Amino acid sequence: MNLENMKKNPVCPKCTSENITCIVYGLPFTTEFPPKHDRKISYGGCCITDKSPKWQCQDCENRWGFYIKRDE
């Protein structure tokens, strides 16, 4: 998991909610996901591409940002 993604949660660009979670990629570490102690993550699946989103709004389910830094 990229800890850089968990440093600062932005505001949703679609609905302006602050109820944002970091999207985590890869296989879950446990059968219970997300773990009871940490509900501030969303599961993004096993595959990461240059279009994989970094954030998810828990109110409107909008996903945005880039998980992988891209050179543009």
N, CA, C, O and CB atoms as a CASP TS submission, in Angstrom:
PFRMAT TS
TARGET T0000
AUTHOR 0000-0000-0000
METHOD Language model
MODEL 1
PARENT N/A
ATOM      1  N   MET     1       0.843  -1.170   0.000  1.00  0.00           N
ATOM      2  CA  MET     1       0.000   0.000   0.000  1.00  0.00           C
ATOM      3  C   MET     1       0.892   1.239   0.000  1.00  0.00           C
ATOM      4  O   MET     1       1.873   1.308   0.741  1.00  0.00           O
ATOM      5  CB  MET     1      -0.961  -0.005   1.217  1.00  0.00           C
ATOM      6  N   ASN     2       0.552   2.194  -0.818  1.00  0.00           N
ATOM      7  CA  ASN     2       1.300   3.428  -0.932  1.00  0.00           C
ATOM      8  C   ASN     2       0.850   4.392   0.165  1.00  0.00           C
ATOM      9  O   ASN     2      -0.259   4.921   0.103  1.00  0.00           O
ATOM     10  CB  ASN     2       1.115   4.056  -2.332  1.00  0.00           C
ATOM     11  N   LEU     3       1.702   4.625   1.171  1.00  0.00           N
ATOM     12  CA  LEU     3       1.341   5.484   2.295  1.00  0.00           C
ATOM     13  C   LEU     3       1.200   6.939   1.888  1.00  0.00           C
ATOM     14  O   LEU     3       0.540   7.713   2.581  1.00  0.00           O
ATOM     15  CB  LEU     3       2.369   5.363   3.390  1.00  0.00           C
ATOM     16  N   GLU     4       1.806   7.320   0.780  1.00  0.00           N
ATOM     17  CA  GLU     4       1.670   8.683   0.269  1.00  0.00           C
ATOM     18  C   GLU     4       0.203   9.009   0.026  1.00  0.00           C
ATOM     19  O   GLU     4      -0.220  10.145   0.235  1.00  0.00           O
ATOM     20  CB  GLU     4       2.482   8.863  -1.029  1.00  0.00           C
ATOM     21  N   ASN     5      -0.583   8.018  -0.417  1.00  0.00           N
ATOM     22  CA  ASN     5      -2.000   8.211  -0.706  1.00  0.00           C
ATOM     23  C   ASN     5      -2.823   8.487   0.539  1.00  0.00           C
ATOM     24  O   ASN     5      -3.909   9.056   0.440  1.00  0.00           O
ATOM     25  CB  ASN     5      -2.547   7.006  -1.408  1.00  0.00           C
ATOM     26  N   MET     6      -2.334   8.099   1.703  1.00  0.00           N
ATOM     27  CA  MET     6      -3.124   8.213   2.914  1.00  0.00           C
ATOM     28  C   MET     6      -2.808   9.483   3.710  1.00  0.00           C
ATOM     29  O   MET     6      -3.433   9.725   4.742  1.00  0.00           O
ATOM     30  CB  MET     6      -2.902   7.002   3.779  1.00  0.00           C
ATOM     31  N   LYS     7      -1.856  10.294   3.255  1.00  0.00           N
ATOM     32  CA  LYS     7      -1.440  11.468   4.010  1.00  0.00           C
ATOM     33  C   LYS     7      -2.520  12.526   4.128  1.00  0.00           C
ATOM     34  O   LYS     7      -2.734  13.070   5.212  1.00  0.00           O
ATOM     35  CB  LYS     7      -0.235  12.068   3.377  1.00  0.00           C
ATOM     36  N   LYS     8      -3.197  12.823   3.046  1.00  0.00           N
ATOM     37  CA  LYS     8      -4.138  13.936   3.044  1.00  0.00           C
ATOM     38  C   LYS     8      -5.346  13.592   2.187  1.00  0.00           C
ATOM     39  O   LYS     8      -5.199  13.282   1.004  1.00  0.00           O
ATOM     40  CB  LYS     8      -3.462  15.223   2.535  1.00  0.00           C
ATOM     41  N   ASN     9      -6.527  13.645   2.765  1.00  0.00           N
ATOM     42  CA  ASN     9      -7.741  13.370   2.011  1.00  0.00           C
ATOM     43  C   ASN     9      -8.297  14.660   1.437  1.00  0.00           C
ATOM     44  O   ASN     9      -8.537  15.611   2.180  1.00  0.00           O
ATOM     45  CB  ASN     9      -8.788  12.678   2.894  1.00  0.00           C
ATOM     46  N   PRO    10      -8.503  14.709   0.144  1.00  0.00           N
ATOM     47  CA  PRO    10      -9.054  15.904  -0.482  1.00  0.00           C
ATOM     48  C   PRO    10     -10.581  15.955  -0.373  1.00  0.00           C
ATOM     49  O   PRO    10     -11.204  15.069   0.213  1.00  0.00           O
ATOM     50  CB  PRO    10      -8.636  15.963  -1.942  1.00  0.00           C
ATOM     51  N   VAL    11     -11.157  16.984  -0.936  1.00  0.00           N
ATOM     52  CA  VAL    11     -12.605  17.158  -1.017  1.00  0.00           C
ATOM     53  C   VAL    11     -13.061  16.603  -2.359  1.00  0.00           C
ATOM     54  O   VAL    11     -12.361  16.763  -3.359  1.00  0.00           O
ATOM     55  CB  VAL    11     -13.018  18.669  -0.853  1.00  0.00           C
ATOM     56  N   CYS    12     -14.219  15.953  -2.401  1.00  0.00           N
ATOM     57  CA  CYS    12     -14.744  15.380  -3.640  1.00  0.00           C
ATOM     58  C   CYS    12     -15.013  16.501  -4.654  1.00  0.00           C
ATOM     59  O   CYS    12     -15.702  17.470  -4.336  1.00  0.00           O
ATOM     60  CB  CYS    12     -16.045  14.564  -3.363  1.00  0.00           C
ATOM     61  N   PRO    13     -14.469  16.370  -5.880  1.00  0.00           N
ATOM     62  CA  PRO    13     -14.703  17.395  -6.889  1.00  0.00           C
ATOM     63  C   PRO    13     -16.124  17.380  -7.450  1.00  0.00           C
ATOM     64  O   PRO    13     -16.541  18.332  -8.110  1.00  0.00           O
ATOM     65  CB  PRO    13     -13.723  17.226  -8.010  1.00  0.00           C
ATOM     66  N   LYS    14     -16.868  16.303  -7.191  1.00  0.00           N
ATOM     67  CA  LYS    14     -18.231  16.190  -7.721  1.00  0.00           C
ATOM     68  C   LYS    14     -19.277  16.748  -6.757  1.00  0.00           C
ATOM     69  O   LYS    14     -20.165  17.494  -7.173  1.00  0.00           O
ATOM     70  CB  LYS    14     -18.548  14.735  -8.030  1.00  0.00           C
ATOM     71  N   CYS    15     -19.180  16.391  -5.462  1.00  0.00           N
ATOM     72  CA  CYS    15     -20.222  16.790  -4.506  1.00  0.00           C
ATOM     73  C   CYS    15     -19.690  17.621  -3.333  1.00  0.00           C
ATOM     74  O   CYS    15     -20.464  18.024  -2.465  1.00  0.00           O
ATOM     75  CB  CYS    15     -20.911  15.560  -3.969  1.00  0.00           C
ATOM     76  N   THR    16     -18.399  17.877  -3.299  1.00  0.00           N
ATOM     77  CA  THR    16     -17.698  18.640  -2.254  1.00  0.00           C
ATOM     78  C   THR    16     -17.731  18.000  -0.862  1.00  0.00           C
ATOM     79  O   THR    16     -17.488  18.676   0.138  1.00  0.00           O
ATOM     80  CB  THR    16     -18.292  20.008  -2.165  1.00  0.00           C
ATOM     81  N   SER    17     -18.025  16.717  -0.798  1.00  0.00           N
ATOM     82  CA  SER    17     -18.013  15.991   0.477  1.00  0.00           C
ATOM     83  C   SER    17     -16.576  15.842   0.974  1.00  0.00           C
ATOM     84  O   SER    17     -15.637  15.790   0.180  1.00  0.00           O
ATOM     85  CB  SER    17     -18.683  14.596   0.326  1.00  0.00           C
ATOM     86  N   GLU    18     -16.418  15.774   2.279  1.00  0.00           N
ATOM     87  CA  GLU    18     -15.117  15.496   2.886  1.00  0.00           C
ATOM     88  C   GLU    18     -15.036  14.053   3.386  1.00  0.00           C
ATOM     89  O   GLU    18     -14.066  13.672   4.042  1.00  0.00           O
ATOM     90  CB  GLU    18     -14.851  16.469   4.041  1.00  0.00           C
ATOM     91  N   ASN    19     -16.049  13.259   3.074  1.00  0.00           N
ATOM     92  CA  ASN    19     -16.107  11.850   3.469  1.00  0.00           C
ATOM     93  C   ASN    19     -15.391  11.021   2.398  1.00  0.00           C
ATOM     94  O   ASN    19     -16.028  10.324   1.609  1.00  0.00           O
ATOM     95  CB  ASN    19     -17.596  11.370   3.656  1.00  0.00           C
ATOM     96  N   ILE    20     -14.060  11.109   2.385  1.00  0.00           N
ATOM     97  CA  ILE    20     -13.228  10.543   1.327  1.00  0.00           C
ATOM     98  C   ILE    20     -12.389   9.390   1.875  1.00  0.00           C
ATOM     99  O   ILE    20     -11.918   9.442   3.012  1.00  0.00           O
ATOM    100  CB  ILE    20     -12.317  11.628   0.712  1.00  0.00           C
ATOM    101  N   THR    21     -12.206   8.362   1.070  1.00  0.00           N
ATOM    102  CA  THR    21     -11.325   7.257   1.448  1.00  0.00           C
ATOM    103  C   THR    21     -10.253   7.073   0.393  1.00  0.00           C
ATOM    104  O   THR    21     -10.441   7.404  -0.778  1.00  0.00           O
ATOM    105  CB  THR    21     -12.124   5.952   1.636  1.00  0.00           C
ATOM    106  N   CYS    22      -9.130   6.542   0.831  1.00  0.00           N
ATOM    107  CA  CYS    22      -8.032   6.186  -0.059  1.00  0.00           C
ATOM    108  C   CYS    22      -8.365   4.829  -0.679  1.00  0.00           C
ATOM    109  O   CYS    22      -8.851   3.936   0.015  1.00  0.00           O
ATOM    110  CB  CYS    22      -6.654   6.148   0.709  1.00  0.00           C
ATOM    111  N   ILE    23      -8.108   4.668  -1.973  1.00  0.00           N
ATOM    112  CA  ILE    23      -8.347   3.384  -2.642  1.00  0.00           C
ATOM    113  C   ILE    23      -7.073   2.547  -2.543  1.00  0.00           C
ATOM    114  O   ILE    23      -5.986   3.008  -2.893  1.00  0.00           O
ATOM    115  CB  ILE    23      -8.771   3.590  -4.146  1.00  0.00           C
ATOM    116  N   VAL    24      -7.222   1.313  -2.060  1.00  0.00           N
ATOM    117  CA  VAL    24      -6.107   0.389  -1.886  1.00  0.00           C
ATOM    118  C   VAL    24      -6.206  -0.701  -2.943  1.00  0.00           C
ATOM    119  O   VAL    24      -7.287  -1.235  -3.193  1.00  0.00           O
ATOM    120  CB  VAL    24      -6.100  -0.224  -0.454  1.00  0.00           C
ATOM    121  N   TYR    25      -5.085  -1.030  -3.559  1.00  0.00           N
ATOM    122  CA  TYR    25      -5.029  -2.052  -4.595  1.00  0.00           C
ATOM    123  C   TYR    25      -4.220  -3.244  -4.118  1.00  0.00           C
ATOM    124  O   TYR    25      -3.345  -3.113  -3.262  1.00  0.00           O
ATOM    125  CB  TYR    25      -4.430  -1.484  -5.885  1.00  0.00           C
ATOM    126  N   GLY    26      -4.523  -4.420  -4.686  1.00  0.00           N
ATOM    127  CA  GLY    26      -3.831  -5.646  -4.324  1.00  0.00           C
ATOM    128  C   GLY    26      -4.756  -6.586  -3.584  1.00  0.00           C
ATOM    129  O   GLY    26      -5.929  -6.281  -3.369  1.00  0.00           O
ATOM    130  N   LEU    27      -4.226  -7.720  -3.201  1.00  0.00           N
ATOM    131  CA  LEU    27      -5.021  -8.701  -2.465  1.00  0.00           C
ATOM    132  C   LEU    27      -5.191  -8.259  -1.017  1.00  0.00           C
ATOM    133  O   LEU    27      -4.248  -7.737  -0.421  1.00  0.00           O
ATOM    134  CB  LEU    27      -4.364 -10.094  -2.529  1.00  0.00           C
ATOM    135  N   PRO    28      -6.379  -8.459  -0.436  1.00  0.00           N
ATOM    136  CA  PRO    28      -6.584  -8.093   0.979  1.00  0.00           C
ATOM    137  C   PRO    28      -5.676  -8.910   1.890  1.00  0.00           C
ATOM    138  O   PRO    28      -5.348 -10.059   1.591  1.00  0.00           O
ATOM    139  CB  PRO    28      -8.059  -8.300   1.386  1.00  0.00           C
ATOM    140  N   PHE    29      -5.276  -8.306   3.000  1.00  0.00           N
ATOM    141  CA  PHE    29      -4.410  -8.985   3.962  1.00  0.00           C
ATOM    142  C   PHE    29      -5.187  -9.939   4.853  1.00  0.00           C
ATOM    143  O   PHE    29      -4.597 -10.783   5.528  1.00  0.00           O
ATOM    144  CB  PHE    29      -3.681  -7.970   4.816  1.00  0.00           C
ATOM    145  N   THR    30      -6.499  -9.809   4.859  1.00  0.00           N
ATOM    146  CA  THR    30      -7.346 -10.584   5.753  1.00  0.00           C
ATOM    147  C   THR    30      -8.653 -10.908   5.038  1.00  0.00           C
ATOM    148  O   THR    30      -8.966 -10.299   4.015  1.00  0.00           O
ATOM    149  CB  THR    30      -7.611  -9.815   7.080  1.00  0.00           C
ATOM    150  N   THR    31      -9.412 -11.853   5.563  1.00  0.00           N
ATOM    151  CA  THR    31     -10.706 -12.180   4.961  1.00  0.00           C
ATOM    152  C   THR    31     -11.735 -11.111   5.288  1.00  0.00           C
ATOM    153  O   THR    31     -12.761 -11.010   4.615  1.00  0.00           O
ATOM    154  CB  THR    31     -11.197 -13.550   5.445  1.00  0.00           C
ATOM    155  N   GLU    32     -11.472 -10.318   6.311  1.00  0.00           N
ATOM    156  CA  GLU    32     -12.363  -9.229   6.685  1.00  0.00           C
ATOM    157  C   GLU    32     -11.786  -7.932   6.115  1.00  0.00           C
ATOM    158  O   GLU    32     -10.757  -7.447   6.586  1.00  0.00           O
ATOM    159  CB  GLU    32     -12.534  -9.142   8.246  1.00  0.00           C
ATOM    160  N   PHE    33     -12.442  -7.380   5.113  1.00  0.00           N
ATOM    161  CA  PHE    33     -11.900  -6.188   4.464  1.00  0.00           C
ATOM    162  C   PHE    33     -12.969  -5.145   4.265  1.00  0.00           C
ATOM    163  O   PHE    33     -14.045  -5.494   3.778  1.00  0.00           O
ATOM    164  CB  PHE    33     -11.268  -6.542   3.132  1.00  0.00           C
ATOM    165  N   PRO    34     -12.756  -3.906   4.601  1.00  0.00           N
ATOM    166  CA  PRO    34     -11.570  -3.429   5.313  1.00  0.00           C
ATOM    167  C   PRO    34     -11.584  -3.872   6.765  1.00  0.00           C
ATOM    168  O   PRO    34     -12.652  -4.163   7.306  1.00  0.00           O
ATOM    169  CB  PRO    34     -11.478  -1.908   5.234  1.00  0.00           C
ATOM    170  N   PRO    35     -10.437  -3.931   7.404  1.00  0.00           N
ATOM    171  CA  PRO    35     -10.377  -4.325   8.814  1.00  0.00           C
ATOM    172  C   PRO    35     -11.235  -3.410   9.674  1.00  0.00           C
ATOM    173  O   PRO    35     -11.419  -2.238   9.344  1.00  0.00           O
ATOM    174  CB  PRO    35      -8.929  -4.309   9.315  1.00  0.00           C
ATOM    175  N   LYS    36     -11.761  -3.939  10.776  1.00  0.00           N
ATOM    176  CA  LYS    36     -12.637  -3.165  11.663  1.00  0.00           C
ATOM    177  C   LYS    36     -11.996  -1.869  12.145  1.00  0.00           C
ATOM    178  O   LYS    36     -12.681  -0.858  12.303  1.00  0.00           O
ATOM    179  CB  LYS    36     -13.027  -4.004  12.856  1.00  0.00           C
ATOM    180  N   HIS    37     -10.698  -1.894  12.375  1.00  0.00           N
ATOM    181  CA  HIS    37     -10.027  -0.731  12.939  1.00  0.00           C
ATOM    182  C   HIS    37      -9.754   0.367  11.912  1.00  0.00           C
ATOM    183  O   HIS    37      -9.381   1.475  12.299  1.00  0.00           O
ATOM    184  CB  HIS    37      -8.738  -1.155  13.570  1.00  0.00           C
ATOM    185  N   ASP    38      -9.925   0.098  10.625  1.00  0.00           N
ATOM    186  CA  ASP    38      -9.587   1.099   9.615  1.00  0.00           C
ATOM    187  C   ASP    38     -10.628   1.101   8.506  1.00  0.00           C
ATOM    188  O   ASP    38     -10.524   0.322   7.559  1.00  0.00           O
ATOM    189  CB  ASP    38      -8.188   0.834   9.033  1.00  0.00           C
ATOM    190  N   ARG    39     -11.625   1.963   8.611  1.00  0.00           N
ATOM    191  CA  ARG    39     -12.682   2.056   7.600  1.00  0.00           C
ATOM    192  C   ARG    39     -12.415   3.176   6.602  1.00  0.00           C
ATOM    193  O   ARG    39     -13.285   3.487   5.789  1.00  0.00           O
ATOM    194  CB  ARG    39     -14.034   2.275   8.270  1.00  0.00           C
ATOM    195  N   LYS    40     -11.240   3.788   6.643  1.00  0.00           N
ATOM    196  CA  LYS    40     -10.929   4.899   5.756  1.00  0.00           C
ATOM    197  C   LYS    40     -10.223   4.444   4.483  1.00  0.00           C
ATOM    198  O   LYS    40      -9.419   5.190   3.925  1.00  0.00           O
ATOM    199  CB  LYS    40     -10.074   5.911   6.481  1.00  0.00           C
ATOM    200  N   ILE    41     -10.512   3.234   4.019  1.00  0.00           N
ATOM    201  CA  ILE    41      -9.950   2.746   2.762  1.00  0.00           C
ATOM    202  C   ILE    41     -11.060   2.098   1.937  1.00  0.00           C
ATOM    203  O   ILE    41     -12.054   1.609   2.475  1.00  0.00           O
ATOM    204  CB  ILE    41      -8.790   1.736   3.022  1.00  0.00           C
ATOM    205  N   SER    42     -10.869   2.106   0.641  1.00  0.00           N
ATOM    206  CA  SER    42     -11.768   1.417  -0.287  1.00  0.00           C
ATOM    207  C   SER    42     -10.933   0.446  -1.094  1.00  0.00           C
ATOM    208  O   SER    42      -9.760   0.709  -1.357  1.00  0.00           O
ATOM    209  CB  SER    42     -12.529   2.425  -1.221  1.00  0.00           C
ATOM    210  N   TYR    43     -11.516  -0.666  -1.488  1.00  0.00           N
ATOM    211  CA  TYR    43     -10.788  -1.681  -2.245  1.00  0.00           C
ATOM    212  C   TYR    43     -10.907  -1.409  -3.729  1.00  0.00           C
ATOM    213  O   TYR    43     -12.015  -1.265  -4.245  1.00  0.00           O
ATOM    214  CB  TYR    43     -11.308  -3.085  -1.919  1.00  0.00           C
ATOM    215  N   GLY    44      -9.772  -1.335  -4.431  1.00  0.00           N
ATOM    216  CA  GLY    44      -9.753  -1.004  -5.850  1.00  0.00           C
ATOM    217  C   GLY    44      -9.525  -2.181  -6.776  1.00  0.00           C
ATOM    218  O   GLY    44      -9.570  -2.010  -7.994  1.00  0.00           O
ATOM    219  N   GLY    45      -9.282  -3.367  -6.246  1.00  0.00           N
ATOM    220  CA  GLY    45      -9.030  -4.526  -7.084  1.00  0.00           C
ATOM    221  C   GLY    45      -7.552  -4.902  -7.077  1.00  0.00           C
ATOM    222  O   GLY    45      -6.750  -4.294  -6.369  1.00  0.00           O
ATOM    223  N   CYS    46      -7.207  -5.899  -7.866  1.00  0.00           N
ATOM    224  CA  CYS    46      -5.838  -6.419  -7.858  1.00  0.00           C
ATOM    225  C   CYS    46      -4.913  -5.731  -8.857  1.00  0.00           C
ATOM    226  O   CYS    46      -3.701  -5.679  -8.646  1.00  0.00           O
ATOM    227  CB  CYS    46      -5.861  -7.888  -8.143  1.00  0.00           C
ATOM    228  N   CYS    47      -5.465  -5.212  -9.921  1.00  0.00           N
ATOM    229  CA  CYS    47      -4.640  -4.641 -10.985  1.00  0.00           C
ATOM    230  C   CYS    47      -4.565  -3.121 -10.880  1.00  0.00           C
ATOM    231  O   CYS    47      -5.573  -2.447 -10.668  1.00  0.00           O
ATOM    232  CB  CYS    47      -5.189  -5.042 -12.353  1.00  0.00           C
ATOM    233  N   ILE    48      -3.348  -2.596 -11.034  1.00  0.00           N
ATOM    234  CA  ILE    48      -3.134  -1.158 -11.000  1.00  0.00           C
ATOM    235  C   ILE    48      -2.642  -0.727 -12.377  1.00  0.00           C
ATOM    236  O   ILE    48      -1.702  -1.307 -12.920  1.00  0.00           O
ATOM    237  CB  ILE    48      -2.117  -0.757  -9.879  1.00  0.00           C
ATOM    238  N   THR    49      -3.282   0.291 -12.932  1.00  0.00           N
ATOM    239  CA  THR    49      -2.862   0.852 -14.215  1.00  0.00           C
ATOM    240  C   THR    49      -2.590   2.340 -14.038  1.00  0.00           C
ATOM    241  O   THR    49      -2.746   2.875 -12.941  1.00  0.00           O
ATOM    242  CB  THR    49      -3.939   0.613 -15.316  1.00  0.00           C
ATOM    243  N   ASP    50      -2.187   3.005 -15.110  1.00  0.00           N
ATOM    244  CA  ASP    50      -1.946   4.442 -15.014  1.00  0.00           C
ATOM    245  C   ASP    50      -3.252   5.225 -14.929  1.00  0.00           C
ATOM    246  O   ASP    50      -3.226   6.443 -14.750  1.00  0.00           O
ATOM    247  CB  ASP    50      -1.130   4.919 -16.209  1.00  0.00           C
ATOM    248  N   LYS    51      -4.397   4.544 -15.054  1.00  0.00           N
ATOM    249  CA  LYS    51      -5.701   5.188 -14.930  1.00  0.00           C
ATOM    250  C   LYS    51      -6.424   4.804 -13.635  1.00  0.00           C
ATOM    251  O   LYS    51      -7.585   5.166 -13.445  1.00  0.00           O
ATOM    252  CB  LYS    51      -6.565   4.830 -16.124  1.00  0.00           C
ATOM    253  N   SER    52      -5.751   4.080 -12.753  1.00  0.00           N
ATOM    254  CA  SER    52      -6.354   3.673 -11.482  1.00  0.00           C
ATOM    255  C   SER    52      -6.561   4.892 -10.589  1.00  0.00           C
ATOM    256  O   SER    52      -5.623   5.654 -10.355  1.00  0.00           O
ATOM    257  CB  SER    52      -5.469   2.621 -10.764  1.00  0.00           C
ATOM    258  N   PRO    53      -7.799   5.087 -10.083  1.00  0.00           N
ATOM    259  CA  PRO    53      -8.071   6.246  -9.240  1.00  0.00           C
ATOM    260  C   PRO    53      -7.439   6.116  -7.855  1.00  0.00           C
ATOM    261  O   PRO    53      -7.179   5.014  -7.372  1.00  0.00           O
ATOM    262  CB  PRO    53      -9.566   6.444  -9.104  1.00  0.00           C
ATOM    263  N   LYS    54      -7.202   7.261  -7.235  1.00  0.00           N
ATOM    264  CA  LYS    54      -6.540   7.331  -5.934  1.00  0.00           C
ATOM    265  C   LYS    54      -7.521   7.523  -4.784  1.00  0.00           C
ATOM    266  O   LYS    54      -7.260   7.067  -3.671  1.00  0.00           O
ATOM    267  CB  LYS    54      -5.535   8.452  -5.931  1.00  0.00           C
ATOM    268  N   TRP    55      -8.648   8.193  -5.036  1.00  0.00           N
ATOM    269  CA  TRP    55      -9.606   8.554  -4.000  1.00  0.00           C
ATOM    270  C   TRP    55     -11.016   8.111  -4.354  1.00  0.00           C
ATOM    271  O   TRP    55     -11.349   7.982  -5.532  1.00  0.00           O
ATOM    272  CB  TRP    55      -9.581  10.047  -3.764  1.00  0.00           C
ATOM    273  N   GLN    56     -11.860   7.873  -3.328  1.00  0.00           N
ATOM    274  CA  GLN    56     -13.273   7.575  -3.528  1.00  0.00           C
ATOM    275  C   GLN    56     -14.103   8.347  -2.513  1.00  0.00           C
ATOM    276  O   GLN    56     -13.794   8.363  -1.322  1.00  0.00           O
ATOM    277  CB  GLN    56     -13.540   6.056  -3.410  1.00  0.00           C
ATOM    278  N   CYS    57     -15.158   8.986  -3.000  1.00  0.00           N
ATOM    279  CA  CYS    57     -16.100   9.683  -2.136  1.00  0.00           C
ATOM    280  C   CYS    57     -17.099   8.655  -1.603  1.00  0.00           C
ATOM    281  O   CYS    57     -17.690   7.903  -2.378  1.00  0.00           O
ATOM    282  CB  CYS    57     -16.829  10.844  -2.904  1.00  0.00           C
ATOM    283  N   GLN    58     -17.286   8.622  -0.304  1.00  0.00           N
ATOM    284  CA  GLN    58     -18.207   7.665   0.296  1.00  0.00           C
ATOM    285  C   GLN    58     -19.656   8.123   0.212  1.00  0.00           C
ATOM    286  O   GLN    58     -20.566   7.343   0.492  1.00  0.00           O
ATOM    287  CB  GLN    58     -17.832   7.425   1.736  1.00  0.00           C
ATOM    288  N   ASP    59     -19.884   9.378  -0.168  1.00  0.00           N
ATOM    289  CA  ASP    59     -21.245   9.890  -0.298  1.00  0.00           C
ATOM    290  C   ASP    59     -21.801   9.694  -1.707  1.00  0.00           C
ATOM    291  O   ASP    59     -22.930   9.227  -1.859  1.00  0.00           O
ATOM    292  CB  ASP    59     -21.282  11.361   0.069  1.00  0.00           C
ATOM    293  N   CYS    60     -21.028  10.044  -2.743  1.00  0.00           N
ATOM    294  CA  CYS    60     -21.537   9.932  -4.114  1.00  0.00           C
ATOM    295  C   CYS    60     -20.833   8.836  -4.931  1.00  0.00           C
ATOM    296  O   CYS    60     -21.176   8.615  -6.092  1.00  0.00           O
ATOM    297  CB  CYS    60     -21.386  11.266  -4.822  1.00  0.00           C
ATOM    298  N   GLU    61     -19.845   8.149  -4.327  1.00  0.00           N
ATOM    299  CA  GLU    61     -19.082   7.057  -4.936  1.00  0.00           C
ATOM    300  C   GLU    61     -18.224   7.495  -6.127  1.00  0.00           C
ATOM    301  O   GLU    61     -17.783   6.655  -6.911  1.00  0.00           O
ATOM    302  CB  GLU    61     -20.026   5.975  -5.380  1.00  0.00           C
ATOM    303  N   ASN    62     -17.989   8.785  -6.265  1.00  0.00           N
ATOM    304  CA  ASN    62     -17.091   9.288  -7.303  1.00  0.00           C
ATOM    305  C   ASN    62     -15.668   8.834  -6.997  1.00  0.00           C
ATOM    306  O   ASN    62     -15.238   8.857  -5.844  1.00  0.00           O
ATOM    307  CB  ASN    62     -17.165  10.842  -7.403  1.00  0.00           C
ATOM    308  N   ARG    63     -14.934   8.417  -8.043  1.00  0.00           N
ATOM    309  CA  ARG    63     -13.529   8.041  -7.905  1.00  0.00           C
ATOM    310  C   ARG    63     -12.707   8.948  -8.803  1.00  0.00           C
ATOM    311  O   ARG    63     -13.086   9.201  -9.946  1.00  0.00           O
ATOM    312  CB  ARG    63     -13.299   6.538  -8.264  1.00  0.00           C
ATOM    313  N   TRP    64     -11.573   9.443  -8.291  1.00  0.00           N
ATOM    314  CA  TRP    64     -10.744  10.357  -9.072  1.00  0.00           C
ATOM    315  C   TRP    64      -9.306  10.314  -8.594  1.00  0.00           C
ATOM    316  O   TRP    64      -8.968   9.627  -7.630  1.00  0.00           O
ATOM    317  CB  TRP    64     -11.285  11.786  -8.987  1.00  0.00           C
ATOM    318  N   GLY    65      -8.466  11.067  -9.296  1.00  0.00           N
ATOM    319  CA  GLY    65      -7.033  11.117  -8.984  1.00  0.00           C
ATOM    320  C   GLY    65      -6.316   9.959  -9.635  1.00  0.00           C
ATOM    321  O   GLY    65      -6.946   9.053 -10.183  1.00  0.00           O
ATOM    322  N   PHE    66      -5.007   9.989  -9.575  1.00  0.00           N
ATOM    323  CA  PHE    66      -4.209   8.903 -10.153  1.00  0.00           C
ATOM    324  C   PHE    66      -3.391   8.249  -9.075  1.00  0.00           C
ATOM    325  O   PHE    66      -2.644   8.920  -8.363  1.00  0.00           O
ATOM    326  CB  PHE    66      -3.295   9.417 -11.279  1.00  0.00           C
ATOM    327  N   TYR    67      -3.525   6.936  -8.943  1.00  0.00           N
ATOM    328  CA  TYR    67      -2.789   6.167  -7.942  1.00  0.00           C
ATOM    329  C   TYR    67      -1.305   6.164  -8.260  1.00  0.00           C
ATOM    330  O   TYR    67      -0.474   6.283  -7.360  1.00  0.00           O
ATOM    331  CB  TYR    67      -3.317   4.730  -7.863  1.00  0.00           C
ATOM    332  N   ILE    68      -0.963   6.028  -9.548  1.00  0.00           N
ATOM    333  CA  ILE    68       0.411   6.008  -9.994  1.00  0.00           C
ATOM    334  C   ILE    68       0.762   7.388 -10.527  1.00  0.00           C
ATOM    335  O   ILE    68       0.039   7.945 -11.352  1.00  0.00           O
ATOM    336  CB  ILE    68       0.636   4.916 -11.069  1.00  0.00           C
ATOM    337  N   LYS    69       1.881   7.940 -10.050  1.00  0.00           N
ATOM    338  CA  LYS    69       2.312   9.234 -10.570  1.00  0.00           C
ATOM    339  C   LYS    69       2.688   9.077 -12.042  1.00  0.00           C
ATOM    340  O   LYS    69       3.420   8.162 -12.422  1.00  0.00           O
ATOM    341  CB  LYS    69       3.511   9.799  -9.747  1.00  0.00           C
ATOM    342  N   ARG    70       2.172   9.986 -12.853  1.00  0.00           N
ATOM    343  CA  ARG    70       2.441   9.923 -14.283  1.00  0.00           C
ATOM    344  C   ARG    70       3.282  11.131 -14.694  1.00  0.00           C
ATOM    345  O   ARG    70       3.084  12.239 -14.194  1.00  0.00           O
ATOM    346  CB  ARG    70       1.117   9.871 -15.094  1.00  0.00           C
ATOM    347  N   ASP    71       4.207  10.904 -15.596  1.00  0.00           N
ATOM    348  CA  ASP    71       4.987  12.009 -16.154  1.00  0.00           C
ATOM    349  C   ASP    71       4.240  12.564 -17.341  1.00  0.00           C
ATOM    350  O   ASP    71       3.943  11.843 -18.293  1.00  0.00           O
ATOM    351  CB  ASP    71       6.416  11.553 -16.562  1.00  0.00           C
ATOM    352  N   GLU    72       3.934  13.852 -17.286  1.00  0.00           N
ATOM    353  CA  GLU    72       3.173  14.466 -18.384  1.00  0.00           C
ATOM    354  C   GLU    72       3.909  15.647 -18.933  1.00  0.00           C
ATOM    355  O   GLU    72       3.430  16.296 -19.863  1.00  0.00           O
ATOM    356  CB  GLU    72       1.783  14.891 -17.924  1.00  0.00           C
TER
END
